[in-house]
Amino acid sequence: MAGSIMVKYVKKTYKQLQSERSGSHAQMSKQMPNYSVDVDSTSFSYMTFDNDADANKFANDKREEGYHIIEILKK
């Protein structure tokens, strides 16, 4: 089935990225497992893939570029 895996993602705000780079993000995630992420509400996007490997590689690449992965959904 073509495009049976969907990766939903959104760009993090500059403030969120700076917080993560300063180390406060790591401290926050240790203290509270469910924390909020500041995102740019105009940047919601998705891509579809045929297999898990491609979807996971794309998701990892997007994380490195400063995006937040909302979900990886299998149809």
N, C-alpha and C positions, 0 to 999 in steps of 0.2 A: 504494500500500500504506500503510495507516494506521500511523503510528508506526514507520517503518522506520529512523529514526536515534535512537540512544540516547546520552544524555549522562550519564556516571557522575561523581559529585562527592562530596566529603567536606569537612567544616568543618576549617579549620586551628586549631591550639591557640592560645591567647592568647600563649604564649611564642614560637611561630613568627611570629605577626603582628607582635609587638614587634621581633623580630629583623629582619624585612623592613623595617619602618619606620625602624630605626636605621641602615640602610645596610649592615649586615654581610651581608645576603642577596645584594646585588648583588656584593659582593667575593667571596663564596663561589662564586657561579655563574660568575664569570670564571675563578676558579682551578680549579674542578672541575665539569665539565659535568653529571655525574651525582651530584647531592646529594640527601639525604633531606629530606622534609618531615614535620614533626610534625603529626599529625592526630588528631582526636577519633574514636576507633574506633567510637563508637556513632552516628555521624552519616552513615554511608554512605547515599547516595540516588541515584536516577536519574529522568530524565524522557525521554519519547519525543516525537519530532517528525516531521513529514511532509517537511520540506525542510531543506537545509543552512543557509539564511539564518536561520531561526528557531532552529535548534540552536546556531549560532555566536553569535547575539545572546544567547541564554540563558547560554551558557558564559561569555561576556565579562561579563555582568551578575553572575554568580555569583563570578567572580574578583574583581570590585570589592567584593563583599560579604564577602570573606575566605574563600572556599572554594577548594579545590584541585580542578582538573578531572583526574580519573583518565584518562578516555578519552572520545572521541566515536566511537561504533561504528556503522557502516552495515551493515545486514542485507542 
